[in-house]
Amino acid sequence: MRRKKNADQGVTLIAAGTRIIGDVHFKNELFVYGHVEGNLVGEDDKASVLISESGSVTGEVRVPNVTVNGRVEGDIFARVRVELVEKAAIHGNVYYRLIEMQLGARVEGQLVHAEDIGSAEDNVHPLPERKTNDE
C-alpha cells in the first residue's frame, strides 16, 4: 500500500527530553521539542522548522521557513518566512524576507530585512559588466 505523498517526504522530530549536541542538517520538516546545541540547516528550498514552547536551540538557524515559540540563542536566517509566536525568545539577530511577530515574542538583537538571504559564501557576487558609450 502506498502512503500519502506528504508522509513520504519525511518529518524529523526531536522529542521533549532529547538533547542533541552537533549540527542538524535536514530536508522537509523538523519539529524541535527538545534541545539542540548546534546549528539547524535546512537543505532544500521548502524546508521548515518549528521550535516549540518547550524547545530550544543554541546555534544558528539557517532554514527557509522558521516558526519559533521556544528559545533560540543565535542568529536566524529565514530565506522565505519567519514567524515568532507569543512565547518566542530570541537572543540573536533575525534575518528575514517576510516576518510575522505575535504580541509577547521577544528579540534581543536586530531584525534585518533582506530580500536575498544565503550562506556566507553567497554574499560574494561579481560586479555587473559596465556598459560603454560604444555599445
C-alpha positions in Angstrom: 0.0 0.0 0.0 1.3 3.4 -1.0 1.4 6.1 1.8 0.4 9.7 1.2 2.9 11.9 -0.6 3.5 14.1 2.5 4.4 11.1 4.6 6.9 10.1 2.0 8.6 13.5 2.2 9.7 12.9 5.8 9.4 14.7 9.1 12.1 14.8 11.7 11.2 15.0 15.4 13.4 16.0 18.3 11.3 14.9 21.2 11.0 16.6 24.6 13.7 15.4 26.9 16.1 14.8 24.0 19.4 16.8 23.8 21.4 16.8 20.6 24.9 18.1 20.5 26.0 18.9 17.0 24.6 20.4 13.8 21.3 19.0 12.4 21.0 19.0 8.6 17.6 18.0 7.4 15.1 18.1 4.5 11.4 18.9 4.6 10.2 19.4 8.2 11.8 19.5 11.6 10.0 19.7 14.9 12.1 20.6 17.9 10.5 19.9 21.3 13.9 19.1 23.0 17.2 20.9 22.9 19.8 21.3 20.2 23.3 22.6 20.9 24.4 23.2 17.3 23.2 24.7 14.1 20.0 23.8 12.3 20.4 23.7 8.5 17.5 23.1 6.0 18.9 21.5 2.9 16.1 22.2 0.5 14.2 25.3 -0.5 10.9 24.1 1.1 12.5 23.1 4.5 10.7 24.3 7.6 11.4 24.1 11.3 9.1 24.5 14.3 10.7 25.2 17.6 8.0 24.5 20.2 7.5 26.3 23.5 9.5 23.5 25.2 12.2 23.5 22.5 15.4 25.4 22.4 18.4 25.9 20.0 21.8 27.2 20.9 23.3 27.9 17.5 22.4 29.3 14.1 19.1 28.5 12.4 19.5 28.5 8.6 16.1 27.3 7.3 13.9 28.9 4.6 10.7 28.8 6.8 11.1 29.2 10.6 8.5 29.2 13.3 9.7 29.8 16.9 7.6 29.5 20.1 10.6 28.5 22.2 14.1 29.8 22.8 16.9 30.4 20.2 20.4 31.6 21.3 21.9 32.5 17.9 21.1 34.1 14.6 18.2 33.1 12.5 18.4 33.2 8.7 15.0 32.7 7.1 15.1 33.0 3.3 11.3 32.8 2.9 9.5 33.4 6.2 9.9 33.6 9.9 7.1 33.5 12.4 7.7 34.5 16.0 4.9 33.2 18.2 4.0 34.7 21.6 6.4 32.6 23.7 9.4 33.1 21.4 12.6 34.3 23.0 15.4 35.1 20.5 18.9 36.1 21.7 20.5 37.0 18.4 19.8 38.7 15.1 16.9 37.7 12.8 17.5 37.9 9.1 14.2 37.5 7.2 12.4 38.2 3.9 8.9 38.0 5.4 8.2 38.2 9.2 5.2 37.7 11.4 5.6 38.5 15.1 2.9 38.0 17.7 2.4 40.0 20.8 4.7 38.7 23.6 7.5 37.4 21.3 10.9 38.9 22.3 14.0 39.5 20.2 17.2 40.6 21.9 19.1 41.5 18.7 18.4 43.1 15.4 15.6 42.5 12.9 17.2 42.7 9.5 15.1 42.6 6.3 17.0 41.1 3.4 15.5 40.1 0.1 18.2 37.6 -0.7 19.5 35.6 2.3 22.0 32.9 1.6 25.1 31.4 3.1 28.2 33.4 3.8 29.7 32.1 0.5 26.7 33.5 -1.4 27.5 37.0 -0.3 30.2 37.4 -2.9 28.8 38.5 -6.3 30.7 39.5 -9.4 30.4 43.1 -10.4 28.0 43.7 -13.3 29.6 44.4 -16.6 30.0 48.1 -17.4 28.3 49.4 -20.5 30.4 51.9 -22.5 29.1 54.6 -24.9 30.4 52.5 -27.8 27.6 49.9 -27.3 
